[in-house]
Amino acid sequence: MPTDDVDLRIREFSAADTEETVSLWETCRLTRPWNDPRADIARKLAVQPELFLVAEERGNARIVGSVMAGYDGHRGWMYYLAVAPSHRGRGLGRTLVSEVEGRLEALGCPKTQLMVRADNRQACGFYTALGYEIGEVLMLGKRLIED
């Protein structure tokens, strides 16, 4: 899977990537105390694991990017898009999004969506530059299982 950087490759996540991926998410400030990222990973590996991707450096296999997606038969959703600060500005985030969009489209997914925290202006700018639109919806949630 091509990236703008020949020293990187995109591949499916494997369980051995867990700790390094959680560390990346923590560095990128994606984790929250009320969500156990290891439980999120375990749940994802049980459902559509092919939609959980990581970017690694060739040679040392260090994880420098991730994206997790899912398709429920109606819409696709994207989560945990992360790029290590040392690798930002090279097109890796765009490449991860494009790869997961392609996989969703191959499943027949007509539209993908994602959630961004309202105060994360940088992420909003990134996604709007990729053609995502801010929707006029209110997101509601209900926890069914406490982590």
C-alpha positions as CSV (number, residue, x, y, z in Angstrom):
1,M,0.0,0.0,0.0
2,P,1.7,3.2,-1.1
3,T,2.4,6.2,1.0
4,D,4.1,9.5,0.3
5,D,7.1,8.1,2.2
6,V,8.8,5.0,0.8
7,D,10.1,4.2,4.3
8,L,6.6,3.5,5.5
9,R,4.1,0.7,4.9
10,I,0.4,0.4,5.7
11,R,-0.7,-3.1,7.0
12,E,-3.5,-4.7,9.0
13,F,-3.1,-4.4,12.8
14,S,-1.9,-7.5,14.7
15,A,-2.3,-8.2,18.4
16,A,1.4,-7.9,18.8
17,D,1.0,-4.2,17.9
18,T,-1.2,-3.4,20.9
19,E,1.2,-1.7,23.3
20,E,2.9,0.3,20.7
21,T,-0.4,1.4,19.2
22,V,-1.8,2.4,22.6
23,S,1.4,4.4,23.2
24,L,0.9,6.2,19.9
25,W,-2.7,7.0,20.8
26,E,-1.6,8.4,24.2
27,T,1.1,10.5,22.5
28,C,-1.5,11.8,20.1
29,R,-3.9,12.5,23.0
30,L,-6.7,10.2,21.7
31,T,-7.2,8.2,24.8
32,R,-9.7,9.2,27.6
33,P,-9.9,7.9,31.1
34,W,-13.4,6.4,30.5
35,N,-12.3,4.4,27.5
36,D,-9.9,1.5,27.9
37,P,-7.9,1.5,24.6
38,R,-6.9,-2.1,25.1
39,A,-10.5,-3.1,25.4
40,D,-11.3,-1.1,22.2
41,I,-8.6,-3.0,20.4
42,A,-9.8,-6.4,21.6
43,R,-13.4,-5.5,20.5
44,K,-12.1,-4.4,17.1
45,L,-10.1,-7.6,16.6
46,A,-13.4,-9.6,17.1
47,V,-15.3,-7.6,14.4
48,Q,-13.9,-6.6,11.0
49,P,-10.2,-6.7,12.0
50,E,-9.3,-6.0,8.4
51,L,-10.5,-2.4,8.9
52,F,-7.9,-1.7,11.6
53,L,-4.7,-0.5,10.0
54,V,-1.3,0.7,11.1
55,A,1.6,2.4,9.4
56,E,5.0,1.2,10.3
57,E,8.5,2.3,9.5
58,R,10.4,-0.2,7.2
59,G,13.5,-1.6,8.8
60,N,12.6,-1.1,12.5
61,A,8.8,-1.8,12.2
62,R,8.0,1.1,14.6
63,I,4.2,2.0,14.5
64,V,3.8,5.6,13.5
65,G,0.2,5.7,12.4
66,S,-3.2,4.0,12.8
67,V,-6.8,4.1,11.8
68,M,-9.7,1.9,12.9
69,A,-12.9,1.7,10.9
70,G,-16.2,-0.2,10.9
71,Y,-19.1,-0.8,8.6
72,D,-22.6,-1.6,9.9
73,G,-24.3,-2.1,6.6
74,H,-25.5,1.5,6.4
75,R,-22.5,3.7,7.2
76,G,-18.9,3.4,7.8
77,W,-17.2,5.0,10.8
78,M,-13.6,5.9,11.4
79,Y,-11.8,6.1,14.7
80,Y,-8.4,6.4,16.2
81,L,-6.7,8.1,13.2
82,A,-3.3,8.9,14.6
83,V,0.0,10.0,13.2
84,A,3.1,10.3,15.3
85,P,4.2,13.9,15.7
86,S,7.5,13.0,14.0
87,H,5.7,11.9,10.9
88,R,3.1,14.6,10.4
89,G,3.0,16.7,7.3
90,R,4.1,13.9,5.0
91,G,0.7,12.7,3.8
92,L,0.5,9.7,6.1
93,G,-2.9,10.7,7.6
94,R,-4.3,11.2,4.2
95,T,-2.9,7.8,3.1
96,L,-4.4,6.0,6.1
97,V,-7.8,7.6,5.5
98,S,-7.7,6.8,1.7
99,E,-6.8,3.2,2.4
100,V,-9.6,2.6,4.9
101,E,-12.1,4.5,2.7
102,G,-11.1,2.1,-0.2
103,R,-11.7,-0.9,2.1
104,L,-15.1,0.5,3.1
105,E,-16.1,1.2,-0.4
106,A,-15.1,-2.4,-1.4
107,L,-17.6,-3.6,1.2
108,G,-20.4,-1.5,-0.5
109,C,-20.3,1.3,2.1
110,P,-21.9,4.4,0.6
111,K,-20.7,7.0,3.1
112,T,-18.2,7.2,6.0
113,Q,-18.5,9.4,9.0
114,L,-16.3,10.2,12.0
115,M,-16.5,12.2,15.2
116,V,-14.0,14.9,16.1
117,R,-14.0,16.7,19.5
118,A,-15.4,20.2,18.9
119,D,-12.3,21.9,20.3
120,N,-9.9,20.0,17.9
121,R,-9.7,22.6,15.2
122,Q,-6.6,21.0,13.6
123,A,-8.4,17.7,13.1
124,C,-11.5,19.6,11.7
125,G,-9.2,21.4,9.2
126,F,-7.5,18.1,8.2
127,Y,-10.8,16.3,7.5
128,T,-12.5,19.2,5.7
129,A,-9.4,19.4,3.4
130,L,-10.1,15.7,2.6
131,G,-13.7,16.5,1.6
132,Y,-15.5,15.7,4.8
133,E,-18.3,18.1,5.8
134,I,-19.4,19.2,9.2
135,G,-22.9,17.9,9.7
136,E,-25.6,19.7,11.5
137,V,-26.3,16.7,13.9
138,L,-26.3,16.2,17.6
139,M,-24.3,13.1,18.6
140,L,-25.9,11.1,21.4
141,G,-24.4,8.1,23.2
142,K,-25.1,5.6,25.9
143,R,-22.5,3.4,27.6
144,L,-23.6,-0.3,27.6
145,I,-20.4,-1.7,29.1
146,E,-18.2,0.1,31.6
147,D,-14.5,-0.2,30.9
